[in-house]
Amino acid sequence: MVNTAGMTLHVDLLAGDENHHCLEAIFKAFGRALRTAAAMDSVLAGEMPSTKGLLE
């Protein structure tokens, strides 16, 4: 997946004893990070954000 996505992935697992639980934690954290990264920002959906007229 990382190769075809054209990205670099680094995973640091800070604690864990059972491989099964460690892998679950890694996949869950990666899934959440990917969902956040791929989410469409409502501000950027239709136009470029601007502070025009808001700065004093």
All heavy atoms as TSV, in Angstrom:
chain	resi	resn	atom	element	x	y	z
A	1	MET	N	N	0.822	-1.192	0.000
A	1	MET	CA	C	0.000	0.000	0.000
A	1	MET	C	C	0.867	1.256	0.000
A	1	MET	O	O	0.572	2.195	-0.711
A	1	MET	CB	C	-0.923	-0.005	1.209
A	1	MET	CG	C	-1.785	1.214	1.290
A	1	MET	SD	S	-2.943	1.059	2.639
A	1	MET	CE	C	-3.411	2.719	2.828
A	2	VAL	N	N	1.903	1.280	0.807
A	2	VAL	CA	C	2.756	2.466	0.883
A	2	VAL	C	C	3.445	2.719	-0.449
A	2	VAL	O	O	3.545	3.853	-0.889
A	2	VAL	CB	C	3.785	2.318	2.021
A	2	VAL	CG1	C	4.764	3.460	2.028
A	2	VAL	CG2	C	3.084	2.233	3.360
A	3	ASN	N	N	3.880	1.670	-1.115
A	3	ASN	CA	C	4.564	1.841	-2.408
A	3	ASN	C	C	3.641	2.435	-3.453
A	3	ASN	O	O	4.030	3.332	-4.188
A	3	ASN	CB	C	5.112	0.505	-2.897
A	3	ASN	CG	C	6.258	0.006	-2.051
A	3	ASN	OD1	O	6.936	0.774	-1.408
A	3	ASN	ND2	N	6.463	-1.303	-2.037
A	4	THR	N	N	2.429	1.936	-3.576
A	4	THR	CA	C	1.526	2.439	-4.601
A	4	THR	C	C	0.920	3.788	-4.225
A	4	THR	O	O	0.465	4.515	-5.090
A	4	THR	CB	C	0.385	1.436	-4.880
A	4	THR	OG1	O	-0.315	1.164	-3.669
A	4	THR	CG2	C	0.930	0.141	-5.443
A	5	ALA	N	N	0.932	4.124	-2.938
A	5	ALA	CA	C	0.415	5.426	-2.506
A	5	ALA	C	C	1.448	6.524	-2.702
A	5	ALA	O	O	1.120	7.701	-2.643
A	5	ALA	CB	C	-0.009	5.367	-1.040
A	6	GLY	N	N	2.688	6.152	-2.918
A	6	GLY	CA	C	3.739	7.140	-3.120
A	6	GLY	C	C	4.040	7.930	-1.863
A	6	GLY	O	O	4.236	9.138	-1.927
A	7	MET	N	N	4.067	7.264	-0.731
A	7	MET	CA	C	4.339	7.954	0.532
A	7	MET	C	C	5.329	7.154	1.356
A	7	MET	O	O	5.600	5.991	1.080
A	7	MET	CB	C	3.051	8.149	1.323
A	7	MET	CG	C	2.408	6.889	1.790
A	7	MET	SD	S	0.917	7.269	2.723
A	7	MET	CE	C	0.337	5.642	3.084
A	8	THR	N	N	5.882	7.800	2.348
A	8	THR	CA	C	6.767	7.151	3.298
A	8	THR	C	C	6.005	6.974	4.592
A	8	THR	O	O	5.317	7.883	5.048
A	8	THR	CB	C	8.017	8.010	3.549
A	8	THR	OG1	O	8.665	8.222	2.303
A	8	THR	CG2	C	8.968	7.338	4.515
A	9	LEU	N	N	6.122	5.802	5.191
A	9	LEU	CA	C	5.405	5.503	6.425
A	9	LEU	C	C	6.404	5.078	7.496
A	9	LEU	O	O	7.212	4.182	7.278
A	9	LEU	CB	C	4.386	4.381	6.188
A	9	LEU	CG	C	3.626	3.877	7.404
A	9	LEU	CD1	C	2.730	4.975	7.969
A	9	LEU	CD2	C	2.812	2.653	7.046
A	10	HIS	N	N	6.362	5.767	8.623
A	10	HIS	CA	C	7.191	5.411	9.774
A	10	HIS	C	C	6.259	5.093	10.928
A	10	HIS	O	O	5.347	5.866	11.220
A	10	HIS	CB	C	8.108	6.573	10.176
A	10	HIS	CG	C	9.113	6.914	9.132
A	10	HIS	ND1	N	10.317	6.277	9.030
A	10	HIS	CD2	C	9.077	7.823	8.130
A	10	HIS	CE1	C	10.995	6.784	8.013
A	10	HIS	NE2	N	10.249	7.728	7.448
A	11	VAL	N	N	6.494	3.964	11.575
A	11	VAL	CA	C	5.664	3.547	12.708
A	11	VAL	C	C	6.568	3.349	13.917
A	11	VAL	O	O	7.544	2.608	13.847
A	11	VAL	CB	C	4.915	2.231	12.400
A	11	VAL	CG1	C	4.140	1.764	13.609
A	11	VAL	CG2	C	3.994	2.412	11.210
A	12	ASP	N	N	6.242	4.038	14.997
A	12	ASP	CA	C	6.957	3.847	16.258
A	12	ASP	C	C	5.975	3.299	17.275
A	12	ASP	O	O	5.072	4.008	17.719
A	12	ASP	CB	C	7.521	5.178	16.773
A	12	ASP	CG	C	8.683	5.674	15.944
A	12	ASP	OD1	O	9.433	4.827	15.425
A	12	ASP	OD2	O	8.828	6.896	15.812
A	13	LEU	N	N	6.144	2.048	17.633
A	13	LEU	CA	C	5.314	1.434	18.663
A	13	LEU	C	C	6.080	1.574	19.972
A	13	LEU	O	O	7.159	1.006	20.133
A	13	LEU	CB	C	5.043	-0.032	18.325
A	13	LEU	CG	C	4.134	-0.758	19.288
A	13	LEU	CD1	C	2.742	-0.134	19.297
A	13	LEU	CD2	C	4.043	-2.227	18.934
A	14	LEU	N	N	5.542	2.339	20.891
A	14	LEU	CA	C	6.262	2.679	22.115
A	14	LEU	C	C	6.168	1.610	23.195
A	14	LEU	O	O	7.038	1.535	24.057
A	14	LEU	CB	C	5.752	4.024	22.651
A	14	LEU	CG	C	5.884	5.194	21.676
A	14	LEU	CD1	C	5.312	6.465	22.293
A	14	LEU	CD2	C	7.331	5.397	21.264
A	15	ALA	N	N	5.124	0.813	23.179
A	15	ALA	CA	C	4.971	-0.220	24.208
A	15	ALA	C	C	4.085	-1.332	23.675
A	15	ALA	O	O	3.285	-1.117	22.773
A	15	ALA	CB	C	4.359	0.367	25.471
A	16	GLY	N	N	4.234	-2.506	24.240
A	16	GLY	CA	C	3.384	-3.630	23.867
A	16	GLY	C	C	4.121	-4.946	23.998
A	16	GLY	O	O	5.303	-5.030	23.687
A	17	ASP	N	N	3.401	-5.951	24.449
A	17	ASP	CA	C	4.004	-7.270	24.646
A	17	ASP	C	C	3.475	-8.308	23.656
A	17	ASP	O	O	4.232	-9.139	23.173
A	17	ASP	CB	C	3.746	-7.769	26.071
A	17	ASP	CG	C	4.452	-6.909	27.109
A	17	ASP	OD1	O	5.568	-6.448	26.825
A	17	ASP	OD2	O	3.879	-6.697	28.195
A	18	GLU	N	N	2.191	-8.258	23.368
A	18	GLU	CA	C	1.589	-9.250	22.488
A	18	GLU	C	C	1.534	-8.722	21.056
A	18	GLU	O	O	1.009	-7.639	20.802
A	18	GLU	CB	C	0.178	-9.601	22.963
A	18	GLU	CG	C	0.151	-10.267	24.323
A	18	GLU	CD	C	-1.243	-10.701	24.719
A	18	GLU	OE1	O	-2.050	-11.008	23.823
A	18	GLU	OE2	O	-1.519	-10.718	25.923
A	19	ASN	N	N	2.093	-9.487	20.130
A	19	ASN	CA	C	2.154	-9.056	18.735
A	19	ASN	C	C	0.775	-8.724	18.171
A	19	ASN	O	O	0.621	-7.748	17.436
A	19	ASN	CB	C	2.814	-10.124	17.867
A	19	ASN	CG	C	4.306	-10.226	18.125
A	19	ASN	OD1	O	4.914	-9.308	18.637
A	19	ASN	ND2	N	4.879	-11.356	17.758
A	20	HIS	N	N	-0.209	-9.524	18.504
A	20	HIS	CA	C	-1.562	-9.313	18.005
A	20	HIS	C	C	-2.085	-7.936	18.411
A	20	HIS	O	O	-2.606	-7.184	17.585
A	20	HIS	CB	C	-2.491	-10.410	18.532
A	20	HIS	CG	C	-3.923	-10.217	18.181
A	20	HIS	ND1	N	-4.417	-10.522	16.935
A	20	HIS	CD2	C	-4.971	-9.729	18.885
A	20	HIS	CE1	C	-5.696	-10.238	16.900
A	20	HIS	NE2	N	-6.070	-9.763	18.080
A	21	HIS	N	N	-1.915	-7.580	19.656
A	21	HIS	CA	C	-2.389	-6.282	20.149
A	21	HIS	C	C	-1.572	-5.134	19.575
A	21	HIS	O	O	-2.109	-4.056	19.283
A	21	HIS	CB	C	-2.366	-6.257	21.671
A	21	HIS	CG	C	-3.365	-7.165	22.289
A	21	HIS	ND1	N	-3.675	-7.145	23.626
A	21	HIS	CD2	C	-4.149	-8.145	21.753
A	21	HIS	CE1	C	-4.590	-8.054	23.887
A	21	HIS	NE2	N	-4.886	-8.679	22.752
A	22	CYS	N	N	-0.285	-5.352	19.391
A	22	CYS	CA	C	0.573	-4.328	18.796
A	22	CYS	C	C	0.143	-4.037	17.365
A	22	CYS	O	O	0.038	-2.868	16.967
A	22	CYS	CB	C	2.026	-4.770	18.823
A	22	CYS	SG	S	2.738	-4.860	20.472
A	23	LEU	N	N	-0.123	-5.081	16.578
A	23	LEU	CA	C	-0.559	-4.882	15.200
A	23	LEU	C	C	-1.917	-4.202	15.132
A	23	LEU	O	O	-2.146	-3.340	14.274
A	23	LEU	CB	C	-0.595	-6.217	14.454
A	23	LEU	CG	C	0.772	-6.807	14.136
A	23	LEU	CD1	C	0.627	-8.199	13.543
A	23	LEU	CD2	C	1.541	-5.907	13.197
A	24	GLU	N	N	-2.823	-4.567	16.022
A	24	GLU	CA	C	-4.128	-3.897	16.070
A	24	GLU	C	C	-3.960	-2.406	16.329
A	24	GLU	O	O	-4.612	-1.575	15.695
A	24	GLU	CB	C	-5.011	-4.498	17.162
A	24	GLU	CG	C	-5.642	-5.806	16.801
A	24	GLU	CD	C	-6.516	-6.354	17.926
A	24	GLU	OE1	O	-6.377	-5.895	19.082
A	24	GLU	OE2	O	-7.337	-7.226	17.634
A	25	ALA	N	N	-3.098	-2.053	17.267
A	25	ALA	CA	C	-2.869	-0.648	17.607
A	25	ALA	C	C	-2.271	0.112	16.424
A	25	ALA	O	O	-2.671	1.247	16.128
A	25	ALA	CB	C	-1.952	-0.540	18.822
A	26	ILE	N	N	-1.325	-0.509	15.726
A	26	ILE	CA	C	-0.687	0.127	14.578
A	26	ILE	C	C	-1.715	0.375	13.470
A	26	ILE	O	O	-1.806	1.476	12.920
A	26	ILE	CB	C	0.486	-0.723	14.053
A	26	ILE	CG1	C	1.643	-0.673	15.061
A	26	ILE	CG2	C	0.933	-0.259	12.676
A	26	ILE	CD1	C	2.748	-1.669	14.771
A	27	PHE	N	N	-2.497	-0.643	13.131
A	27	PHE	CA	C	-3.482	-0.493	12.054
A	27	PHE	C	C	-4.561	0.521	12.412
A	27	PHE	O	O	-4.992	1.312	11.579
A	27	PHE	CB	C	-4.117	-1.845	11.705
A	27	PHE	CG	C	-3.274	-2.651	10.762
A	27	PHE	CD1	C	-2.485	-3.679	11.236
A	27	PHE	CD2	C	-3.261	-2.364	9.408
A	27	PHE	CE1	C	-1.707	-4.425	10.377
A	27	PHE	CE2	C	-2.480	-3.104	8.533
A	27	PHE	CZ	C	-1.701	-4.140	9.016
A	28	LYS	N	N	-4.985	0.531	13.665
A	28	LYS	CA	C	-6.014	1.487	14.080
A	28	LYS	C	C	-5.476	2.916	14.008
A	28	LYS	O	O	-6.145	3.819	13.498
A	28	LYS	CB	C	-6.492	1.177	15.490
A	28	LYS	CG	C	-7.672	2.018	15.922
A	28	LYS	CD	C	-8.255	1.528	17.226
A	28	LYS	CE	C	-9.515	2.285	17.576
A	28	LYS	NZ	N	-10.153	1.755	18.783
A	29	ALA	N	N	-4.273	3.138	14.504
A	29	ALA	CA	C	-3.671	4.480	14.478
A	29	ALA	C	C	-3.434	4.935	13.042
A	29	ALA	O	O	-3.701	6.092	12.694
A	29	ALA	CB	C	-2.361	4.478	15.259
A	30	PHE	N	N	-2.956	4.032	12.185
A	30	PHE	CA	C	-2.721	4.387	10.788
A	30	PHE	C	C	-4.036	4.710	10.086
A	30	PHE	O	O	-4.124	5.666	9.325
A	30	PHE	CB	C	-1.993	3.261	10.059
A	30	PHE	CG	C	-1.795	3.546	8.594
A	30	PHE	CD1	C	-0.971	4.579	8.186
A	30	PHE	CD2	C	-2.433	2.786	7.642
A	30	PHE	CE1	C	-0.790	4.852	6.840
A	30	PHE	CE2	C	-2.258	3.055	6.294
A	30	PHE	CZ	C	-1.433	4.081	5.893
A	31	GLY	N	N	-5.063	3.932	10.356
A	31	GLY	CA	C	-6.368	4.190	9.762
A	31	GLY	C	C	-6.923	5.547	10.143
A	31	GLY	O	O	-7.446	6.286	9.308
A	32	ARG	N	N	-6.787	5.890	11.407
A	32	ARG	CA	C	-7.272	7.199	11.869
A	32	ARG	C	C	-6.473	8.337	11.237
A	32	ARG	O	O	-7.030	9.353	10.828
A	32	ARG	CB	C	-7.210	7.291	13.383
A	32	ARG	CG	C	-8.265	6.471	14.064
A	32	ARG	CD	C	-8.208	6.655	15.565
A	32	ARG	NE	N	-9.307	5.942	16.193
A	32	ARG	CZ	C	-9.691	6.133	17.433
A	32	ARG	NH1	N	-9.053	7.015	18.191
A	32	ARG	NH2	N	-10.688	5.453	17.933
A	33	ALA	N	N	-5.159	8.173	11.162
A	33	ALA	CA	C	-4.315	9.212	10.561
A	33	ALA	C	C	-4.624	9.366	9.075
A	33	ALA	O	O	-4.701	10.488	8.564
A	33	ALA	CB	C	-2.840	8.864	10.758
A	34	LEU	N	N	-4.835	8.247	8.384
A	34	LEU	CA	C	-5.154	8.298	6.962
A	34	LEU	C	C	-6.515	8.942	6.726
A	34	LEU	O	O	-6.678	9.744	5.802
A	34	LEU	CB	C	-5.124	6.889	6.376
A	34	LEU	CG	C	-5.209	6.767	4.874
A	34	LEU	CD1	C	-4.055	7.501	4.207
A	34	LEU	CD2	C	-5.210	5.307	4.472
A	35	ARG	N	N	-7.491	8.627	7.572
A	35	ARG	CA	C	-8.818	9.229	7.446
A	35	ARG	C	C	-8.733	10.748	7.625
A	35	ARG	O	O	-9.327	11.516	6.874
A	35	ARG	CB	C	-9.781	8.644	8.471
A	35	ARG	CG	C	-11.169	9.283	8.417
A	35	ARG	CD	C	-12.110	8.663	9.405
A	35	ARG	NE	N	-11.563	8.773	10.757
A	35	ARG	CZ	C	-12.069	8.154	11.804
A	35	ARG	NH1	N	-13.117	7.383	11.691
A	35	ARG	NH2	N	-11.534	8.315	12.996
A	36	THR	N	N	-7.952	11.191	8.618
A	36	THR	CA	C	-7.790	12.627	8.858
A	36	THR	C	C	-7.084	13.299	7.681
A	36	THR	O	O	-7.489	14.371	7.235
A	36	THR	CB	C	-6.989	12.868	10.149
A	36	THR	OG1	O	-7.691	12.266	11.240
A	36	THR	CG2	C	-6.796	14.337	10.421
A	37	ALA	N	N	-6.045	12.660	7.173
A	37	ALA	CA	C	-5.278	13.242	6.070
A	37	ALA	C	C	-6.090	13.325	4.784
A	37	ALA	O	O	-5.933	14.259	4.000
A	37	ALA	CB	C	-4.015	12.424	5.828
A	38	ALA	N	N	-6.978	12.366	4.564
A	38	ALA	CA	C	-7.743	12.314	3.317
A	38	ALA	C	C	-9.077	13.041	3.401
A	38	ALA	O	O	-9.764	13.178	2.395
A	38	ALA	CB	C	-7.984	10.859	2.925
A	39	ALA	N	N	-9.435	13.536	4.577
A	39	ALA	CA	C	-10.730	14.194	4.748
A	39	ALA	C	C	-10.778	15.491	3.958
A	39	ALA	O	O	-9.795	16.233	3.884
A	39	ALA	CB	C	-10.996	14.474	6.221
A	40	MET	N	N	-11.915	15.762	3.393
A	40	MET	CA	C	-12.106	17.000	2.655
A	40	MET	C	C	-12.385	18.109	3.649
A	40	MET	O	O	-13.322	18.011	4.441
A	40	MET	CB	C	-13.277	16.858	1.694
A	40	MET	CG	C	-13.502	18.071	0.845
A	40	MET	SD	S	-12.203	18.257	-0.357
A	40	MET	CE	C	-13.104	17.894	-1.826
A	41	ASP	N	N	-11.557	19.124	3.641
A	41	ASP	CA	C	-11.742	20.268	4.527
A	41	ASP	C	C	-12.837	21.150	3.935
A	41	ASP	O	O	-12.763	21.575	2.792
A	41	ASP	CB	C	-10.439	21.049	4.648
A	41	ASP	CG	C	-10.483	22.130	5.707
A	41	ASP	OD1	O	-11.569	22.403	6.241
A	41	ASP	OD2	O	-9.428	22.699	5.987
A	42	SER	N	N	-13.877	21.417	4.707
A	42	SER	CA	C	-15.010	22.188	4.189
A	42	SER	C	C	-14.609	23.581	3.731
A	42	SER	O	O	-15.205	24.138	2.821
A	42	SER	CB	C	-16.112	22.278	5.242
A	42	SER	OG	O	-15.641	22.951	6.394
A	43	VAL	N	N	-13.582	24.146	4.347
A	43	VAL	CA	C	-13.127	25.481	3.946
A	43	VAL	C	C	-12.512	25.432	2.548
A	43	VAL	O	O	-12.676	26.344	1.749
A	43	VAL	CB	C	-12.095	26.032	4.959
A	43	VAL	CG1	C	-11.505	27.339	4.477
A	43	VAL	CG2	C	-12.732	26.198	6.320
A	44	LEU	N	N	-11.829	24.341	2.245
A	44	LEU	CA	C	-11.140	24.232	0.965
A	44	LEU	C	C	-12.006	23.604	-0.114
A	44	LEU	O	O	-11.575	23.472	-1.253
A	44	LEU	CB	C	-9.858	23.403	1.134
A	44	LEU	CG	C	-8.826	23.963	2.102
A	44	LEU	CD1	C	-7.674	22.995	2.230
A	44	LEU	CD2	C	-8.338	25.316	1.662
A	45	ALA	N	N	-13.203	23.188	0.208
A	45	ALA	CA	C	-14.039	22.448	-0.744
A	45	ALA	C	C	-14.362	23.258	-1.988
A	45	ALA	O	O	-14.306	22.749	-3.098
A	45	ALA	CB	C	-15.321	22.000	-0.067
A	46	GLY	N	N	-14.715	24.521	-1.829
A	46	GLY	CA	C	-15.156	25.281	-2.986
A	46	GLY	C	C	-14.214	26.376	-3.421
A	46	GLY	O	O	-14.232	26.800	-4.565
A	47	GLU	N	N	-13.382	26.865	-2.541
A	47	GLU	CA	C	-12.549	28.005	-2.883
A	47	GLU	C	C	-11.318	28.051	-1.992
A	47	GLU	O	O	-11.238	27.384	-0.976
A	47	GLU	CB	C	-13.343	29.296	-2.709
A	47	GLU	CG	C	-13.870	29.492	-1.295
A	47	GLU	CD	C	-14.845	30.649	-1.187
A	47	GLU	OE1	O	-15.844	30.637	-1.917
A	47	GLU	OE2	O	-14.579	31.543	-0.379
A	48	MET	N	N	-10.369	28.856	-2.387
A	48	MET	CA	C	-9.170	29.036	-1.580
A	48	MET	C	C	-9.509	29.891	-0.365
A	48	MET	O	O	-10.252	30.867	-0.485
A	48	MET	CB	C	-8.079	29.727	-2.399
A	48	MET	CG	C	-7.533	28.884	-3.517
A	48	MET	SD	S	-6.703	27.406	-2.913
A	48	MET	CE	C	-5.313	28.109	-2.076
A	49	PRO	N	N	-8.987	29.534	0.805
A	49	PRO	CA	C	-9.267	30.356	1.993
A	49	PRO	C	C	-8.602	31.718	1.872
A	49	PRO	O	O	-7.561	31.862	1.252
A	49	PRO	CB	C	-8.644	29.551	3.134
A	49	PRO	CG	C	-7.618	28.699	2.481
A	49	PRO	CD	C	-8.125	28.407	1.096
A	50	SER	N	N	-9.239	32.709	2.449
A	50	SER	CA	C	-8.710	34.068	2.370
A	50	SER	C	C	-9.030	34.818	3.656
A	50	SER	O	O	-10.047	34.594	4.283
A	50	SER	CB	C	-9.348	34.800	1.191
A	50	SER	OG	O	-8.943	36.150	1.192
A	51	THR	N	N	-8.122	35.701	4.021
A	51	THR	CA	C	-8.362	36.579	5.174
A	51	THR	C	C	-8.720	37.983	4.687
A	51	THR	O	O	-8.796	38.908	5.480
A	51	THR	CB	C	-7.115	36.648	6.085
A	51	THR	OG1	O	-6.009	37.074	5.312
A	51	THR	CG2	C	-6.839	35.303	6.715
A	52	LYS	N	N	-8.944	38.125	3.406
A	52	LYS	CA	C	-9.265	39.429	2.816
A	52	LYS	C	C	-10.496	40.025	3.481
A	52	LYS	O	O	-11.533	39.389	3.586
A	52	LYS	CB	C	-9.501	39.284	1.316
A	52	LYS	CG	C	-9.702	40.595	0.598
A	52	LYS	CD	C	-9.814	40.377	-0.887
A	52	LYS	CE	C	-9.971	41.695	-1.596
A	52	LYS	NZ	N	-10.019	41.514	-3.050
A	53	GLY	N	N	-10.355	41.234	3.965
A	53	GLY	CA	C	-11.467	41.906	4.617
A	53	GLY	C	C	-11.613	41.580	6.105
A	53	GLY	O	O	-12.440	42.147	6.776
A	54	LEU	N	N	-10.777	40.667	6.617
A	54	LEU	CA	C	-10.887	40.281	8.021
A	54	LEU	C	C	-9.788	40.880	8.878
A	54	LEU	O	O	-9.934	40.982	10.090
A	54	LEU	CB	C	-10.844	38.751	8.165
A	54	LEU	CG	C	-11.962	37.991	7.435
A	54	LEU	CD1	C	-11.742	36.489	7.581
A	54	LEU	CD2	C	-13.326	38.372	7.987
A	55	LEU	N	N	-8.674	41.245	8.261
A	55	LEU	CA	C	-7.553	41.790	9.021
A	55	LEU	C	C	-7.737	43.296	9.219
A	55	LEU	O	O	-8.198	44.015	8.346
A	55	LEU	CB	C	-6.243	41.524	8.300
A	55	LEU	CG	C	-5.898	40.053	8.095
A	55	LEU	CD1	C	-4.614	39.942	7.298
A	55	LEU	CD2	C	-5.748	39.356	9.427
A	56	GLU	N	N	-7.367	43.761	10.378
A	56	GLU	CA	C	-7.481	45.195	10.661
A	56	GLU	C	C	-6.145	45.870	10.587
A	56	GLU	O	O	-5.138	45.348	10.778
A	56	GLU	CB	C	-8.067	45.397	12.039
A	56	GLU	CG	C	-9.486	44.913	12.105
A	56	GLU	CD	C	-10.100	45.121	13.476
A	56	GLU	OE1	O	-9.561	45.894	14.294
A	56	GLU	OE2	O	-11.129	44.521	13.743
